Amino acid sequence: MTDVPSFKLFNSLTRQLEPFEPVHPGEARVYSCGPTVYNYPHIGNMRAYVFADILGRTLSFKGYKLTHVINITDVGHLTDDADSGEDKLEKAAAENAQSIWDIAQHYTEAYWDDIKALNIRQPAEWSIATKYISQMVEFAQGIAEKHCYELDSGLYFDVSTVADYGRLARSATDEEGEGRIEKVEGKRHAADFAIWRKTAPGETRQMEWDSPWGKGAPGWHLECSVMSGRLLGFPFDIHTGGIDHREIHHPNEIAQNQAFCCTNGLDEAANSGARIWMHNNFLVERSGKMSKSSGEFLRLQLLIDKGFHPLAYRMMCLQAHYRSELEFSWDGLSAALTRLKRMLMQIETLKARCADAAVPPGEHVGPWTQRDGWSLEQIEGEVSDKLAPVLGKFAAAICDDLGTPIALTAIEDILAIKKVDPGETLRVAAAMDSVLGLDLLKVSRADLRIRPKAAGVSEAEIEDAMIRRQEARAAKDFDASDAIRDQLAAKGVEVMDGDPLGWEWTISG
């Protein structure tokens, strides 16, 4: 295989591509900002975890021992991301007349269901914010004297006490950040933020704890600093999140990390608590008809209800670079599903050619899936000269700041190469898919065919009609064949004669 360039990632703090150089040789420690579990996750939220999953899979593919932590925010996040307003969990509990703990558990499990459906790997740890309250109080006590001041509403961080505050957001030059922060009486600076929020006199909260500053709850920003530092150690390698976190949440995390670690300015990126900060861009849905307020916002279950397999959305995410906006449309999702079907058709053809191949003792699924994981170093030693250049194309793309659009074309190129041992092709495809996570060696085309919730016909009825239609066509009774096709069309079923995918029918809700 041709030489692969160094593994480079875009650092939002420095605004440039940088070679990945781990803090601890041979290891990669990653922290990803997780959901606030007060509602179902939007598919735009889930893009952040597909991106973080690709990052983690790439680090594993490059041979690093990965420790990935994702937090669950079950307390402390206010409705306007600032220092006033209602706590999102408290508000959801009041609206639903439920315990805040039950609300958090319900939406945490819904989020985990989406993680599983999108074939996102489990992190080393899910860090639950409410399990770290004592550590948060301890952290705040450690920085309070030099960096904080107390108001009636809580303990606030003075951003003037650390060097280069806001550099991540470029707030000093781009006039970003402060516009989203509402004024709180008594704050020294507009950008100062709450470390601990006191429970207001006469107010009752379901989640509150004792602290040196009174009964209350931690600030949202404090949670991530505490959990990332406790579980990964400062400095760790990579911190990820959505681009919306780049303007307020992550600059505030960085300020807390600087205060806690007694570090200086941000010319040295590691002083921020992480060597590299990475952010995925937004999912854009231009119709405006799928907001949370509309009651039918774009959550993963809606896609499933309309007949789309979750992996079609994962494919859609991979087709755009993580730093680019991703525009959602139903036509775009349908195209992504078709692309995935084509890959699976090629995989199934290769599997059929391998059906009689010798399988090692104890192996029951095929010689191309002998390992739980793959690394570039492993697969390089097994690839033939014919496949090596395409593997090189794949590795170069993924090592260039997670270039998944080009990486997808590389796996398609591999599957299309003729006159190569099918077992070798499947091994290389499996290695590539260990990064992309499309589950190509396990999922079948039949798995991708999901009956829409609103469909007025069952799959059994469709299959029965298709059998009768095939019999009519075999008997050259084309009138009967056309009549069955028209009956199916009236029920939203499209019969696809001559479809190169061999996908005999499809159904729309």
C-alpha positions in Angstrom: 0.0 0.0 0.0 1.2 3.5 -0.7 2.3 5.6 2.2 -0.5 7.1 4.2 -0.2 10.7 5.3 -0.2 11.5 9.0 -3.5 11.5 10.9 -4.7 15.1 11.0 -7.7 16.6 12.7 -9.1 20.1 12.7 -8.6 21.9 16.0 -11.4 24.4 16.6 -9.2 26.2 19.2 -6.4 26.9 16.7 -8.6 26.9 13.6 -6.2 24.6 11.7 -5.4 21.0 10.8 -3.0 19.4 13.3 -1.3 16.0 13.4 -2.8 13.9 16.2 -0.1 13.4 18.9 -1.6 11.6 21.9 -0.9 12.9 25.4 -0.2 9.3 26.5 1.7 7.3 23.8 -0.5 4.6 22.3 -3.7 5.9 23.9 -6.5 8.2 22.8 -8.7 9.8 25.5 -11.9 11.5 24.2 -14.7 13.3 25.9 -18.0 14.1 24.1 -20.7 16.4 25.3 -23.8 14.3 25.7 -27.5 15.1 25.7 -29.6 17.0 28.2 -32.3 14.3 28.8 -35.4 16.4 29.0 -36.9 15.4 25.6 -36.2 13.0 22.7 -33.1 13.7 20.8 -33.5 15.4 17.4 -31.6 13.7 14.5 -29.5 16.9 14.4 -28.4 16.1 17.9 -27.6 12.5 16.9 -25.3 13.8 14.1 -22.9 14.8 16.9 -22.7 11.2 18.1 -22.3 9.7 14.6 -19.4 12.1 14.2 -17.9 11.2 17.6 -18.3 7.5 16.8 -16.4 7.9 13.5 -13.7 9.7 15.3 -13.4 6.9 17.9 -13.5 4.1 15.3 -10.8 5.9 13.3 -8.6 6.1 16.4 -9.1 2.4 17.0 -8.4 1.7 13.3 -5.1 3.6 13.7 -4.2 1.3 16.5 -4.8 3.6 19.6 -6.2 2.2 22.8 -9.4 4.3 23.0 -11.1 5.6 26.2 -14.2 7.5 25.2 -16.5 9.2 27.7 -20.0 10.6 26.9 -21.9 12.5 29.6 -25.6 12.5 30.4 -26.8 15.9 31.6 -29.6 15.2 34.0 -29.5 18.5 35.9 -28.5 22.1 35.6 -29.1 23.0 31.9 -31.3 26.1 31.6 -33.8 26.7 28.8 -31.7 29.5 27.3 -28.2 28.1 27.8 -27.4 31.2 29.9 -27.7 32.2 33.5 -31.5 32.8 33.8 -34.6 30.9 32.9 -35.9 27.5 34.0 -33.9 24.3 34.4 -34.9 22.1 31.4 -35.4 19.0 33.5 -37.4 20.8 36.2 -39.6 22.3 33.5 -40.2 19.0 31.7 -41.1 17.3 35.0 -43.6 20.0 35.9 -45.2 19.9 32.4 -45.6 16.1 32.6 -46.5 15.9 36.3 -43.7 13.4 36.8 -40.7 12.9 38.9 -37.6 14.6 37.4 -35.7 11.4 38.0 -38.3 9.5 35.9 -38.1 12.1 33.2 -34.3 11.8 33.0 -34.4 8.0 33.0 -37.0 7.8 30.3 -35.2 10.2 27.9 -31.8 8.7 28.7 -33.1 5.3 27.6 -34.6 6.8 24.5 -31.3 8.3 23.6 -29.5 5.0 24.2 -32.0 3.3 21.9 -31.1 5.8 19.2 -27.4 5.2 19.8 -27.9 1.4 19.3 -30.1 1.9 16.2 -27.4 4.1 14.6 -24.8 1.4 15.3 -22.8 3.8 17.5 -20.3 2.0 19.7 -20.7 2.1 23.4 -18.2 4.5 25.1 -16.0 3.4 27.9 -18.3 5.2 30.3 -21.6 7.1 30.3 -20.9 9.7 33.0 -24.2 10.7 34.7 -24.0 14.3 36.0 -26.0 13.7 39.2 -23.5 11.0 40.3 -20.7 13.6 40.5 -22.3 16.3 42.6 -19.8 16.0 45.5 -16.9 16.2 43.1 -18.5 19.3 41.5 -18.7 21.1 44.8 -15.1 20.1 45.6 -14.0 21.5 42.2 -15.8 24.7 42.7 -14.3 25.2 46.2 -10.9 24.7 44.7 -11.3 27.6 42.2 -13.7 29.9 44.2 -11.2 32.1 46.0 -9.2 33.2 43.0 -11.8 33.0 40.2 -15.3 33.3 41.6 -17.6 35.7 43.4 -21.0 35.1 45.1 -24.3 36.8 44.3 -27.8 36.2 45.8 -28.5 33.9 42.8 -25.3 31.8 43.0 -21.6 31.5 42.6 -20.2 33.1 39.4 -17.0 32.6 37.5 -15.1 35.9 36.7 -13.8 35.4 33.2 -11.3 38.2 33.5 -9.2 35.9 35.9 -8.1 33.6 33.1 -6.1 34.3 30.0 -7.6 34.3 26.5 -11.2 33.7 27.6 -13.4 33.2 24.5 -10.6 32.3 22.1 -12.4 29.1 21.0 -15.5 31.1 20.0 -13.4 34.0 18.6 -15.7 36.2 20.6 -13.2 39.0 20.9 -13.0 39.4 17.1 -16.2 37.9 15.7 -18.5 39.5 18.3 -19.8 36.0 19.0 -20.9 34.6 22.3 -22.1 37.4 24.5 -25.2 38.1 22.5 -26.7 34.9 23.8 -26.0 35.6 27.5 -28.8 37.4 29.4 -28.0 39.9 32.0 -27.9 38.9 35.7 -28.0 41.6 38.3 -24.6 42.0 39.9 -22.4 40.2 37.4 -19.0 41.9 37.0 -18.8 41.0 33.3 -21.5 40.0 30.7 -19.7 36.8 30.0 -19.4 35.7 33.7 -21.3 32.5 34.2 -22.8 30.5 37.1 -20.7 27.7 38.8 -23.5 27.0 41.3 -27.1 28.2 41.2 -28.8 28.8 44.5 -32.4 27.7 45.0 -34.4 30.9 45.1 -36.1 31.8 48.4 -39.6 30.1 48.4 -38.8 27.9 45.5 -39.0 24.2 45.6 -36.8 22.1 43.3 -36.8 18.3 42.9 -33.0 18.3 42.3 -31.0 20.3 44.8 -28.0 19.7 47.1 -26.2 21.4 49.9 -23.1 23.4 49.2 -21.0 26.1 50.9 -23.0 28.7 48.9 -26.4 27.4 49.9 -28.8 24.7 48.7 -28.9 24.6 44.9 -27.6 22.8 41.8 -24.4 22.9 39.7 -24.0 25.0 36.6 -24.2 23.2 33.3 -20.6 24.1 32.4 -19.2 22.8 35.7 -20.4 19.3 35.0 -18.3 18.6 32.0 -15.1 20.0 33.4 -15.5 17.8 36.5 -16.4 14.6 34.7 -13.8 14.9 31.9 -11.1 15.7 34.3 -12.0 13.0 36.7 -12.4 10.2 34.1 -9.7 11.2 31.6 -7.3 13.4 33.5 -6.1 16.9 32.4 -5.0 17.4 29.7 -6.7 14.7 27.6 -6.6 14.3 23.9 -9.9 15.4 22.2 -13.1 17.1 23.3 -16.0 16.9 20.9 -19.5 18.5 20.6 -21.8 20.3 18.3 -20.8 23.7 16.8 -23.3 25.4 19.0 -21.2 24.4 22.0 -18.2 26.3 20.6 -19.6 29.7 21.5 -20.5 29.5 25.2 -20.4 26.1 26.7 -16.9 25.0 25.7 -15.3 28.4 26.3 -16.7 28.3 29.8 -15.4 24.7 30.3 -12.0 25.9 29.1 -12.0 28.8 31.6 -12.8 26.4 34.5 -10.1 23.9 33.4 -7.5 26.7 33.3 -8.5 27.8 36.8 -8.5 24.3 38.2 -5.2 23.3 36.5 -3.5 26.8 37.2 -2.5 27.0 33.5 -1.7 30.1 31.5 -2.9 31.3 28.1 -4.2 29.2 25.2 -1.3 29.6 22.9 -0.5 26.1 24.2 -3.7 24.2 23.4 -3.3 21.7 26.2 -3.8 24.5 28.7 -7.5 24.3 27.8 -7.9 20.9 29.3 -7.8 19.1 26.0 -5.3 19.2 23.2 -7.8 19.3 20.4 -11.4 20.6 20.3 -13.6 19.3 17.5 -17.1 20.4 16.5 -19.6 19.0 14.0 -21.7 21.4 12.0 -25.5 21.7 12.0 -28.1 19.6 10.4 -30.3 21.9 8.4 -34.0 21.2 7.7 -35.2 24.1 5.6 -39.0 23.4 5.5 -39.3 24.5 9.2 -42.1 21.9 9.6 -40.2 19.5 11.9 -39.4 21.6 15.0 -40.0 20.3 18.5 -42.8 22.8 18.9 -44.7 21.4 15.9 -45.1 18.0 17.7 -43.5 16.1 14.8 -39.9 17.1 15.0 -37.2 15.1 13.3 -36.3 12.3 15.8 -35.1 8.9 14.7 -38.3 7.2 15.4 -40.1 9.4 12.9 -37.7 8.2 10.2 -38.5 4.6 11.1 -42.2 5.3 11.2 -41.9 6.6 7.6 -40.1 3.4 6.5 -36.5 4.4 6.7 -33.9 2.2 8.4 -31.7 4.2 10.9 -28.6 3.2 9.0 -29.9 5.3 6.0 -29.5 8.3 8.3 -26.0 7.2 9.3 -25.2 6.9 5.6 -26.6 10.4 5.0 -24.3 11.8 7.7 -21.2 10.1 6.2 -21.9 11.6 2.8 -21.1 15.1 4.2 -17.9 16.1 6.0 -18.6 16.6 9.7 -17.6 20.2 9.5 -20.0 21.0 6.7 -23.7 21.7 7.1 -25.9 18.7 6.3 -29.2 19.5 4.7 -31.9 17.1 5.5 -34.6 16.1 3.0 -36.7 13.0 2.5 -35.4 12.7 -1.1 -31.8 12.9 0.3 -32.6 10.2 2.9 -34.1 8.0 0.2 -31.0 8.4 -2.0 -28.8 7.4 1.0 -30.9 4.3 1.6 -30.6 3.3 -2.1 -26.8 3.8 -1.9 -26.7 1.5 1.2 -28.8 -1.1 -0.6 -26.4 -1.2 -3.6 -23.5 -1.8 -1.2 -25.4 -4.6 0.5 -26.3 -6.2 -2.9 -22.6 -6.3 -3.7 -21.7 -7.7 -0.3 -24.4 -10.4 -0.7 -23.0 -11.4 -4.1 -19.5 -11.7 -2.6 -20.8 -13.8 0.3 -22.5 -16.1 -2.1 -19.2 -16.6 -3.9 -17.5 -17.4 -0.6 -20.2 -19.9 0.5 -18.0 -22.9 -0.1 -14.8 -21.4 1.2 -13.1 -23.1 4.1 -14.0 -21.6 7.5 -11.5 -21.8 10.4 -12.5 -24.1 13.3 -14.9 -22.3 15.7 -15.8 -19.7 13.1 -19.4 -19.7 12.1 -20.0 -16.5 10.2 -17.4 -16.4 7.5 -13.7 -16.0 7.0 -14.1 -12.2 6.5 -15.3 -11.6 10.1 -12.7 -13.4 12.1 -11.9 -10.4 14.3 -14.0 -8.2 16.6 -12.0 -5.2 15.4 -9.6 -4.2 12.7 -6.6 -1.9 12.5 -4.9 -0.5 9.5 -1.7 -2.2 10.5 -3.5 -5.6 10.5 -5.2 -5.3 7.2 -2.1 -3.8 5.4 -0.3 -7.1 5.8 -3.2 -9.1 4.2 -4.1 -7.0 1.2 -3.1 -7.9 -2.4 -1.5 -5.4 -4.9 -4.8 -5.1 -6.7 -6.7 -3.8 -3.6 -3.9 -2.0 -1.9 -4.3 1.3 -3.8 -7.9 1.6 -2.9 -7.2 0.8 0.8 -4.6 3.5 0.5 -7.3 5.9 -0.8 -9.6 5.0 2.1 -6.9 5.4 4.7 -5.7 8.8 3.3 -9.3 10.1 3.3 -10.1 9.0 6.8 -6.7 10.3 8.1 -7.5 13.7 6.5 -9.8 15.0 9.2 -12.3 12.1 8.9 -13.0 12.5 5.2 -15.9 10.1 5.1 -17.3 11.2 1.7 -14.2 10.0 -0.1 -13.9 7.0 2.3 -17.4 5.9 1.1 -16.3 6.0 -2.5 -13.3 3.9 -1.6 -15.3 1.1 -0.2 -17.6 1.2 -3.2 -14.5 1.0 -5.4 -13.3 -2.1 -3.4 -16.6 -3.8 -3.9 -16.6 -3.2 -7.6 -13.1 -4.7 -8.3 -13.3 -7.8 -10.4 -11.1 -11.0 -10.5 -10.1 -10.8 -6.8 -10.6 -13.5 -4.2 -14.1 -12.6 -2.7 -12.9 -13.5 0.8 -10.1 -10.9 0.5 -12.5 -8.3 -0.8 -14.8 -8.9 2.1 -12.0 -8.7 4.6 -10.9 -5.4 3.3 -14.5 -4.2 3.2 -15.0 -5.3 6.8 -11.9 -3.4 7.8 -13.1 -0.2 6.1 -16.6 -0.7 7.6 -15.1 -0.9 11.1 -14.5 2.8 10.6 -17.7 3.7 8.8 -20.0 1.6 11.0 -22.6 0.8 8.4 -22.7 -2.9 9.6 -22.3 -4.1 6.0 -21.3 -7.6 6.9 -24.3 -8.2 9.1 -27.2 -6.3 7.8 -29.1 -7.6 4.8 -31.2 -5.7 2.2 -34.3 -7.3 3.7 -33.4 -5.7 7.0 -33.6 -2.3 5.4 -37.1 -2.8 4.2 -39.2 -1.3 7.0 -43.0 -1.1 6.8 -44.1 2.5 7.4 -46.4 3.0 10.4 -49.1 4.6 8.3 -49.0 1.9 5.6 -52.4 0.3 5.1 -51.1 -3.1 4.0 -49.1 -5.8 5.7 -45.9 -7.3 4.4 -47.5 -10.7 4.3 -50.2 -9.4 2.1 -47.7 -7.8 -0.2 -45.6 -11.0 -0.5 -48.8 -13.0 -1.3 -49.7 -10.5 -4.0 -46.2 -10.6 -5.4 -46.3 -14.4 -5.7 -49.6 -14.3 -7.5 -48.2 -11.6 -9.8 -45.1 -13.7 -10.6 -47.4 -16.7 -11.4 -49.5 -14.5 -13.7 -46.4 -13.2 -15.5 -45.0 -16.7 -15.9 -48.4 -17.7 -17.5 -48.1 -14.6 -19.7 -51.4 -13.3 -18.2 -50.2 -9.7 -18.3 -53.7 -8.3 -17.6 -53.8 -10.1 -14.3 -50.2 -9.1 -13.6 -51.0 -5.4 -14.3 -54.1 -5.5 -12.2 -52.2 -6.8 -9.1 -49.6 -4.1 -9.7 -52.3 -1.5 -9.8 -54.0 -2.8 -6.6 -50.6 -2.7 -4.8 -50.0 0.9 -6.1 -53.3 2.0 -4.7 -52.1 0.9 -1.2 -48.8 2.7 -1.6 -46.7 -0.2 -2.7 -44.4 0.4 -5.7 -43.5 -2.7 -7.7 -40.1 -2.3 -9.3 -39.8 -4.5 -12.4 -36.3 -4.7 -13.7 -34.8 -2.9 -10.7 -31.0 -3.5 -10.8 -31.0 -3.8 -7.1 -33.4 -6.7 -7.2 -35.6 -4.8 -4.8 -38.9 -6.2 -5.9 -41.1 -3.7 -4.1 -41.0 -0.7 -1.9 -43.6 0.9 0.3 -44.3 4.5 1.3 -46.4 5.7 4.2 
